[in-house]
């Protein structure tokens, strides 16, 4: 487990993220002007010293490095650097040597019959937990994780509605004791120790294939929609890939945040563009890419 995460704890990191999101939004809107530390700190209502310390503790990189990450040139460079890494990981049949790889995260797709039933006969337990990217709603069944979404504006109602929409005929009950053991394994960097995480997913064959491809993008790397389309043998289906990425309902574990536009633009994200950039910087900082 990452010692920084272990020392600070998810509750503190989640609290830090809420404050850092203000700064990330400010940087998104003003990065072309290259604002200084004083301006960025003021946007988060913090002193320069406190902000620098808090941001570096949370992100693992300085605000200056994060500002560099937001530039189009850097995003293009990251795409180019990731290409060779992706070639190697796809050829080996695995993704990263780190936490998220084929031996650590297994996908079990619902059968065609189960797909039509829309969760009938399924019991889903959910819990709301802190994470490095704010509070999240995690949903599990006896067959594996079936949902992970981030809570916006500290209101879980939308996340619950999203879970119910994905599994409309399932029995859904709050049970944080059932979901809590998964949190450290998802966000704590346990490097695959113990039993693999199993994802229980409901999607079309094409969507499942896209989600499996996303698992092969190592932390700290990115891929374009066109790249993913080519790697699943559908080089002209980049638009359909984009739709499948947008329909991913297991955030972070299926890393749709690692897919960006080929021109270097980061693109949209279901749980907010600042959170997508935060995830990429969090991962890149821990791989010493930025």
C-alpha positions, 0 to 999 in steps of 0.5 A: 500500500502507498505509504502516503495513502496509508498515513493520511487515510481515505477520510482525510484524502476525501476531505482534501479532494473537496478543497482541491477540486476548487483549485482544479476548476480554477486551473482548468479555467485559467491555465492559459494565463499560467497563474501563480501560486498566490492566485491558485491558493486564493481560489481555494481560500487558503494561504500559499504555504497551506495550499502548496502543502495540501495540494502536494500531499494530496496529488503527489505533485506540486501545483506547478506540475499540475498546471503543466499537466493541463496543457495540450502539449503535455497531453499529446506527449503523454499519448505518444509516451503511452503508445509504446507502453500499451503495445508492450502490455497488449502483446504480453496479454496483461496490462500494468505490472501494478494494481490494475491488471488482468490477474487482479481484476476479473470480469464476469459478464451477465448472461443474455438471459440475465441481461434481459432480466435487468437484475431480477433476483439479484441482491445488491448491497451498497455503501458510501465511503471516502476515497482520494477523489471524494465520496463514492458509492460502491455496490456489490453482489455475491458475484462481484462489484456491480457499481462504483460512482462518485458523489457530487455536491455531497448528495448521494441521491443521484448516485443511487438513482444511477445504480437503480437505473442500471439494475432496475429489477434488483433488490438494493439495500444499504450495507456499508459493512459489506462494501467497506472491505473493498475500498482499501483494495480499490484505492489503497494500492495493494498490488494484487495481494489476496483474492482478485477483485471480480466485477459483475457487469451488465453490458453488450458484447461490444461494451464488455470488450471495450471495458476489458480493453480499458483495464489494459491501460496502465496507471499513469498512461492514456489512450485515445478512443481511436486507439481503443477501437483499433485494439479491439479490432474495430478501427472505424468504431471510435464513436461507438467506443466513446459511447461504451466508455461513457456508459461505464458504471464502475468508475476508476476500476474500469479506468475510462478516465484514462481515455482522452481525445487524440488531439490531446483534449481531456474530454468529458467525464461522467463524474466531472472533468476536474475529477478526471484530471485529478485521477490522471495526475494522482496516477501520473504523480505516483509513476513519476511521469509528471 
